[in-house]
Amino acid sequence: MTVHEENPVAEQVIAPGPSGSQLRRFDRDAIGFVTGLEQEYGGVVRISLGPFVVHLVSDPAAVKHILQDNAKNYVRGKFYGNFDLFFGRGMLTTDGAEWRERRQVSQPFFHKPRLVEKSPAITECASDLVDQWEAAADRGDPVDVTDGVMTLAMGVFGKMFLGVDLRPHSAELQPATLFAMQAVLRSGSVSQLLPRWVPTRYRRTSTAHRATLDRVLDDVVERHVRGEVQEHTVVSALLAARDEHGAPWPREAVLAELKTLFLAGHETTGCSIVWTLHAISQHPEVRRGLEAELATVLGGRTPTVEDLPALDHLRHVVAESLRLYPAVWSYPRDVVADDTIGGYHVPAGSSVLLSSYATQHSRSLWENPEAFDPRRFCPAHQDGDRPKYAYYPFGGGARKCIGFEAALMEVQLVVATVVQRVRMDLTPGRPTGIWPKASLRPVPNVLMTATRVSS
């Protein structure tokens, strides 16, 4: 399918799609819904979600048009309405000059040289977690991989970007984050549709979890204000930032940016690590290939960033995991002015929903797309005709995830550390489902048994 930007006839052609509101179907099974629509109607599908006209977009050329070629016409909008409830006006929810100002403050901390400098925090946290799993292996106890990895990811984010280890706060931050992942996306639930001032149980729970996020991150800010954190961090950069009038950012703006970075910096990466370990446990031949490669390249030592270019199989495994389970599985946008996407008229004021999951599971783009096959990403097996936006687990264009290099580095180093030291096997009788909220979480929490890898 091709994007036609100037076609006066095509501008009035309405995209195909089911009739009637699809909100219930979307709420009930979003993943099955978007993949089913892509298979039935193609890469641009017009649907109604309650009162909203939405175009589900999975065609790579159409994705490129929205994220890159005509990106100024597509902004954060109604489907981000609840993000500000938990995270305020941060990089995730702003556009234009406001977004650029916020991104410029944080961007230096995601440059490759700094990431390399701070990367030992990844293997330190990973080694601590594997120590716990080895102890559980000796006792014969299963481990909660989801809980452990999310704690690890909080520790890595805190150490690399905040100068503070957040792992001691994991027990309170994890429930708050989990609630936020569900609450920030609009749905048809009565609890979300009621005004925020109505004192429902849902609102009380929401208030409590928001208070937890605010309290923990405000304490991080206070540590910087008191001079307890000596290194230059994202927090110190935000505190030093000035607006166009030369005034420092208000505390709420600093907190909003920190909460946004906290969400993007640990939740999505943690999900990607869990899904990768889950996939490896289901494919013994992949695990054996990883073990052999790690033994050859590392010889039992702790992996470093410098080792990653030599770990081809690891890189392909992670890439395939991100294809099957993109942590950010959808990107909603509002349409500023009338446009034509894939030959179909898209009216101003409507919305588009880009689904990386639907694109990366498309039968027209990927052979046997539901299979876990890392060979897809080997140069010898790659299809040279596959378009760029057939694979975009970190978004694309100017607003591509600021932390994509950090995330790839973390996933690869954590997986290398784990696979080198323990074999992880899924606990029988607990099928893993997909929970598609703001991130793509496995449900229920992934339980595994660990077995020490003999040296």
Order of alpha helices (4+ residues) and beta strands (2+ residues): alpha-alpha-beta-beta-alpha-beta-alpha-alpha-alpha-alpha-beta-alpha-alpha-alpha-alpha-alpha-alpha-alpha-alpha-alpha-beta-beta-beta-beta-alpha-alpha-beta-beta-beta-beta
